[in-house]
Amino acid sequence: MITLSVNNLKKSYGVDTIIENITFAINENENVGIVGPNGAGKTTLFKLISGELEKDEGQIFWGKGVDFGYLEQNVNIQSETTLLDEVLSTFADVIAIEKDLRRLEKEIALFHDSDRIDQIMDEYAKKSEYFTQINGYAYLSEARGILLGLGFTEEDFDKKINLLSGGEQTRLMLSKLLLKKPSVLLLDEPTNHLDTGAVEWLENYINLHKGNVIIISHDRYFLDKTTDTIMEIKDKGLTVFKGNYTDYTIKRDQILAQKEKQYKENQEEIQRQKDIITQLKAFGREKQVKRARSREKLLGKMDIVDKPTSIQGKPSIRFVPKIVSGYEVLKANDLSKSFDDKLLFKDMDLEIFR
């Protein structure tokens, strides 16, 4: 069963095309890592499939009955609500039923000898059964467990949201998302604000999640432990690699090596043809000139292999001082320093040269 299908997706900002001809499908229970250089369009893809951005071209199809939750990188919440109360707002329906049960319990005590007792008991029994089905007796411990798992402490529970740091607010939103239990989790750099313990907790949670997880991350170790498919966005396109991040790097390097080989062989053949043409022209005879022109036409029709980005060349940066110092920059003899009775150093000689 397919969870998500994307066909020929394109998105531009003004004259700049970010992604184009993006096509892929994600199957049920498949965990996918999205990788690529900064600015390649990873977050743009998330915003497109979540509906936050309008696509320019293409189709996006979610499977029947699929619901998703999206964790964005940057969060800014202004609220006087406490951390725990904000997380518990996820269970608003459960809490409403819990209040109804408390109300009915009071009515049972008040009207236990009246004719209404059977009606009240019947309503209480039905709501109590439903409350059990939706895990109503465990929602508070579940919320506290996820907060603690993601690195919060008991002392943090009463903190107001607008006093939390950006990283803490992101962890708060991740907590709410996990408590909602959507069938698909869209996580954009989820480990950015987590310590080692919280990362390990999240890894275990994802591996037990019944559904799909799609993750944008630069954390190769996290992707190794949580994904079985890697999608690389690069040069506006997308390539699918089966396996985790380590598998992806092996297959990617093999593909790059093959492309480099094809490019070099293509360049060598082009140069060989040019050398032959030059030699033929050097003879200066009509027959050789005609053969040279014939080869030039063939060369013009020859397929040109694009230069792989892996051998485009790395940038070279060099810093030159505006003023060049003398050869001897600093010299100190017999240097000593104390603060009251604490001696830091004594009789120190120091020379620094350019």
C-alpha positions as CSV (number, residue, x, y, z in Angstrom):
1,M,0.0,0.0,0.0
2,I,1.4,3.4,-1.0
3,T,1.4,6.1,1.7
4,L,2.5,9.0,-0.5
5,S,3.0,9.4,-4.2
6,V,4.6,12.4,-5.9
7,N,4.8,12.9,-9.7
8,N,6.8,15.5,-11.7
9,L,6.8,18.0,-8.8
10,K,8.2,21.5,-9.5
11,K,8.6,24.6,-7.4
12,S,10.2,28.0,-8.3
13,Y,10.7,31.2,-6.4
14,G,10.6,33.9,-9.0
15,V,13.1,33.0,-11.7
16,D,15.0,30.5,-9.5
17,T,13.8,26.9,-9.9
18,I,14.3,25.0,-6.6
19,I,13.1,21.5,-7.6
20,E,11.7,20.0,-10.8
21,N,10.6,16.7,-12.2
22,I,10.6,15.2,-8.6
23,T,8.9,11.8,-8.7
24,F,8.8,9.1,-5.9
25,A,6.5,6.9,-3.9
26,I,6.7,5.9,-0.2
27,N,5.2,2.6,0.8
28,E,3.5,1.7,4.1
29,N,5.8,1.4,7.1
30,E,8.8,2.8,5.1
31,N,11.1,5.2,7.0
32,V,12.7,7.7,4.7
33,G,15.7,10.1,5.2
34,I,15.9,13.2,3.0
35,V,19.5,14.4,2.5
36,G,21.3,17.0,0.3
37,P,23.2,20.2,0.4
38,N,21.9,23.2,2.3
39,G,19.5,25.1,0.0
40,A,18.8,22.1,-2.2
41,G,15.1,22.2,-1.5
42,K,14.6,19.6,1.3
43,T,12.4,21.9,3.5
44,T,10.6,23.2,0.4
45,L,9.7,19.6,-0.4
46,F,8.2,19.1,3.1
47,K,6.2,22.3,2.8
48,L,4.8,21.2,-0.6
49,I,3.7,17.7,0.5
50,S,2.3,19.1,3.8
51,G,0.3,21.7,1.8
52,E,2.0,24.8,3.3
53,L,3.3,25.8,-0.1
54,E,1.5,25.7,-3.5
55,K,3.3,23.6,-6.1
56,D,4.0,25.0,-9.6
57,E,3.6,21.7,-11.4
58,G,3.0,18.0,-10.6
59,Q,0.7,15.9,-8.4
60,I,0.8,14.9,-4.7
61,F,-1.3,12.0,-3.6
62,W,-1.7,10.8,0.1
63,G,-3.0,7.3,0.7
64,K,-6.5,6.7,2.0
65,G,-6.8,7.3,5.7
66,V,-3.3,8.7,6.0
67,D,-2.8,11.6,8.4
68,F,0.5,13.4,9.0
69,G,2.2,15.6,11.5
70,Y,4.9,18.1,10.6
71,L,7.7,19.3,12.9
72,E,9.3,22.4,11.5
73,Q,12.9,23.5,12.3
74,N,12.1,26.9,13.8
75,V,9.4,27.5,16.3
76,N,8.3,30.8,18.1
77,I,5.4,30.5,20.5
78,Q,4.2,33.4,22.6
79,S,2.0,32.0,25.4
80,E,1.6,32.2,29.2
81,T,0.6,28.5,29.2
82,T,2.9,26.2,31.1
83,L,4.9,23.4,29.4
84,L,2.8,20.6,30.8
85,D,-0.6,22.3,30.2
86,E,0.4,23.0,26.6
87,V,1.3,19.3,26.0
88,L,-1.9,18.2,27.7
89,S,-4.0,20.3,25.3
90,T,-3.3,17.5,22.9
91,F,-5.7,15.4,25.0
92,A,-8.6,18.0,25.1
93,D,-11.2,15.5,24.1
94,V,-10.0,12.9,26.7
95,I,-9.9,15.6,29.4
96,A,-13.5,16.7,28.5
97,I,-14.7,13.1,29.0
98,E,-12.8,12.8,32.2
99,K,-14.6,15.9,33.5
100,D,-17.9,14.3,32.5
101,L,-17.1,11.2,34.5
102,R,-16.3,13.3,37.6
103,R,-19.6,15.1,37.1
104,L,-21.5,11.9,36.8
105,E,-19.9,10.5,39.9
106,K,-21.2,13.4,41.9
107,E,-24.7,13.0,40.4
108,I,-24.6,9.3,41.3
109,A,-23.8,10.2,44.9
110,L,-26.5,12.9,44.9
111,F,-29.3,11.0,43.2
112,H,-28.6,7.4,44.4
113,D,-32.1,6.9,45.7
114,S,-34.0,8.7,42.8
115,D,-35.6,7.4,39.6
116,R,-32.8,9.0,37.6
117,I,-30.0,6.7,38.9
118,D,-30.4,4.0,36.2
119,Q,-30.1,6.7,33.5
120,I,-27.1,8.2,35.1
121,M,-25.4,4.8,35.7
122,D,-26.0,3.9,32.1
123,E,-24.4,7.1,30.8
124,Y,-21.5,6.6,33.2
125,A,-20.9,3.0,32.1
126,K,-20.8,4.0,28.4
127,K,-18.4,7.0,28.9
128,S,-16.2,5.0,31.3
129,E,-15.8,2.2,28.7
130,Y,-15.0,4.8,25.9
131,F,-12.6,6.5,28.3
132,T,-10.7,3.2,28.8
133,Q,-10.6,2.5,25.0
134,I,-8.9,5.9,24.3
135,N,-6.3,5.2,27.0
136,G,-7.8,7.9,29.2
137,Y,-6.3,6.5,32.5
138,A,-2.8,6.8,31.1
139,Y,-2.7,10.1,29.1
140,L,-1.0,12.1,31.9
141,S,1.8,9.5,32.5
142,E,2.2,9.2,28.7
143,A,2.6,13.0,28.3
144,R,5.1,13.2,31.2
145,G,7.0,10.2,29.8
146,I,7.5,11.8,26.4
147,L,8.6,15.2,27.9
148,L,11.2,13.4,30.1
149,G,12.3,11.3,27.2
150,L,13.0,14.4,25.1
151,G,15.2,15.9,27.8
152,F,12.8,18.0,29.9
153,T,12.9,17.7,33.7
154,E,10.1,17.7,36.3
155,E,11.1,21.3,37.2
156,D,10.5,22.3,33.6
157,F,6.8,21.3,33.6
158,D,5.6,24.5,35.3
159,K,7.7,26.8,33.0
160,K,5.7,29.2,30.8
161,I,6.2,28.6,27.1
162,N,7.3,32.2,26.3
163,L,10.2,31.7,28.7
164,L,11.5,28.6,26.9
165,S,14.4,28.8,24.5
166,G,13.9,28.2,20.8
167,G,15.3,24.7,21.1
168,E,13.0,23.9,24.1
169,Q,10.0,25.1,22.1
170,T,11.0,22.8,19.2
171,R,11.2,19.9,21.7
172,L,7.8,20.9,23.1
173,M,6.2,20.8,19.6
174,L,7.9,17.4,18.9
175,S,6.3,16.2,22.2
176,K,2.9,17.3,21.1
177,L,3.4,15.7,17.6
178,L,4.4,12.4,19.1
179,L,1.4,12.4,21.4
180,K,-1.0,12.9,18.5
181,K,0.3,9.7,16.9
182,P,-0.2,10.6,13.2
183,S,0.4,7.8,10.8
184,V,3.1,9.8,9.1
185,L,5.7,11.9,10.9
186,L,7.4,14.7,8.9
187,L,10.5,15.7,11.0
188,D,12.8,18.5,9.9
189,E,16.1,18.2,11.7
190,P,14.6,16.7,14.8
191,T,17.9,16.1,16.6
192,N,19.2,19.7,16.4
193,H,18.1,20.5,20.0
194,L,18.4,17.0,21.6
195,D,21.2,15.7,23.8
196,T,22.6,12.2,23.4
197,G,20.0,10.6,25.7
198,A,17.1,12.2,24.0
199,V,18.4,11.3,20.5
200,E,18.6,7.6,21.6
201,W,15.1,7.8,23.1
202,L,13.7,9.3,19.8
203,E,15.5,6.6,17.8
204,N,13.7,3.9,19.8
205,Y,10.4,5.7,19.5
206,I,10.7,6.0,15.7
207,N,11.6,2.3,15.3
208,L,8.5,1.3,17.3
209,H,6.2,3.8,15.4
210,K,3.5,2.1,13.4
211,G,3.4,4.1,10.2
212,N,5.9,6.2,8.2
213,V,8.6,8.6,9.3
214,I,10.1,11.0,6.8
215,I,13.2,12.8,8.2
216,I,15.3,15.7,7.0
217,S,18.6,15.4,8.8
218,H,22.4,15.9,8.6
219,D,22.9,13.4,11.4
220,R,24.2,10.4,9.6
221,Y,24.2,8.2,12.7
222,F,20.6,9.0,13.5
223,L,19.6,8.3,9.9
224,D,21.5,5.0,10.0
225,K,19.4,3.8,13.0
226,T,16.0,5.1,11.8
227,T,15.7,4.8,8.0
228,D,15.5,2.1,5.4
229,T,15.4,4.5,2.3
230,I,17.4,7.6,1.5
231,M,16.3,10.2,-1.0
232,E,18.9,12.7,-2.1
233,I,17.9,16.1,-3.4
234,K,20.6,17.6,-5.5
235,D,20.8,19.9,-8.6
236,K,17.0,20.3,-8.5
237,G,16.3,16.6,-8.8
238,L,15.8,13.6,-6.5
239,T,17.4,10.2,-6.4
240,V,16.1,7.2,-4.4
241,F,18.6,4.9,-2.7
242,K,17.3,1.8,-0.8
243,G,19.0,1.2,2.5
244,N,20.2,3.4,5.4
245,Y,22.6,6.3,5.2
246,T,25.7,4.1,5.1
247,D,24.3,2.1,2.2
248,Y,23.5,5.3,0.5
249,T,27.0,6.6,0.7
250,I,28.4,3.4,-0.8
251,K,26.0,3.4,-3.7
252,R,26.4,7.2,-4.2
253,D,30.2,6.9,-4.4
254,Q,29.9,4.0,-6.9
255,I,27.6,6.1,-9.1
256,L,29.8,9.2,-8.9
257,A,32.9,7.0,-9.8
258,Q,31.1,5.7,-12.8
259,K,30.0,9.2,-13.9
260,E,33.6,10.5,-13.5
261,K,34.9,7.6,-15.6
262,Q,32.3,8.3,-18.4
263,Y,33.1,12.0,-18.3
264,K,36.9,11.4,-18.6
265,E,36.5,8.8,-21.4
266,N,34.2,11.2,-23.2
267,Q,36.7,14.1,-22.8
268,E,39.6,11.9,-24.0
269,E,37.6,10.9,-27.1
270,I,36.8,14.5,-27.9
271,Q,40.4,15.5,-27.6
272,R,41.5,12.6,-29.7
273,Q,39.1,13.6,-32.5
274,K,40.3,17.2,-32.2
275,D,44.0,16.1,-32.5
276,I,43.1,14.1,-35.6
277,I,41.3,17.0,-37.2
278,T,44.3,19.3,-36.4
279,Q,46.7,16.8,-38.0
280,L,44.5,16.4,-41.1
281,K,44.3,20.2,-41.6
282,A,48.1,20.4,-41.2
283,F,48.6,18.4,-44.3
284,G,46.9,21.2,-46.3
285,R,45.7,18.9,-49.1
286,E,42.1,19.0,-50.3
287,K,41.5,15.3,-49.5
288,Q,42.7,15.7,-45.9
289,V,40.8,19.0,-45.4
290,K,37.6,17.3,-46.5
291,R,38.2,14.4,-44.1
292,A,38.9,17.0,-41.3
293,R,35.5,18.8,-42.1
294,S,33.7,15.4,-42.0
295,R,35.2,14.6,-38.6
296,E,34.2,18.1,-37.4
297,K,30.6,17.5,-38.3
298,L,30.7,14.1,-36.5
299,L,32.3,15.8,-33.5
300,G,29.5,18.4,-33.5
301,K,26.9,15.6,-33.3
302,M,28.8,13.7,-30.6
303,D,27.1,13.3,-27.2
304,I,28.8,15.4,-24.5
305,V,28.8,14.0,-21.0
306,D,28.2,16.7,-18.4
307,K,31.0,17.3,-15.9
308,P,30.0,15.6,-12.6
309,T,29.7,18.0,-9.7
310,S,32.2,15.8,-7.8
311,I,35.0,17.0,-10.0
312,Q,33.8,20.6,-10.5
313,G,36.7,21.7,-8.3
314,K,36.7,22.9,-4.7
315,P,36.8,26.7,-3.9
316,S,40.2,28.0,-3.0
317,I,40.3,30.8,-0.4
318,R,43.4,32.7,0.6
319,F,43.7,35.4,3.2
320,V,46.4,38.0,2.7
321,P,47.2,40.4,5.6
322,K,46.8,44.1,4.8
323,I,49.9,44.9,6.9
324,V,52.7,42.4,7.3
325,S,54.3,42.5,10.7
326,G,58.0,42.3,11.5
327,Y,59.6,38.8,11.9
328,E,59.7,39.1,15.7
329,V,56.1,39.6,16.9
330,L,56.3,39.3,20.6
331,K,59.2,38.7,23.1
332,A,59.0,38.5,27.0
333,N,61.7,37.6,29.5
334,D,61.3,36.5,33.2
335,L,57.6,37.2,33.2
336,S,55.7,36.4,36.4
337,K,52.1,37.0,37.6
338,S,50.2,36.4,40.9
339,F,46.8,37.2,42.3
340,D,47.3,37.7,46.1
341,D,48.9,34.4,47.2
342,K,48.1,32.5,44.1
343,L,51.0,32.3,41.7
344,L,50.0,31.8,38.0
345,F,53.4,31.6,36.5
346,K,57.0,32.7,37.2
347,D,60.2,33.4,35.2
348,M,58.5,32.7,31.9
349,D,60.3,33.4,28.6
350,L,58.2,33.8,25.5
351,E,58.9,34.4,21.8
352,I,56.4,34.6,19.0
353,F,57.5,35.0,15.4
354,R,55.6,35.8,12.2
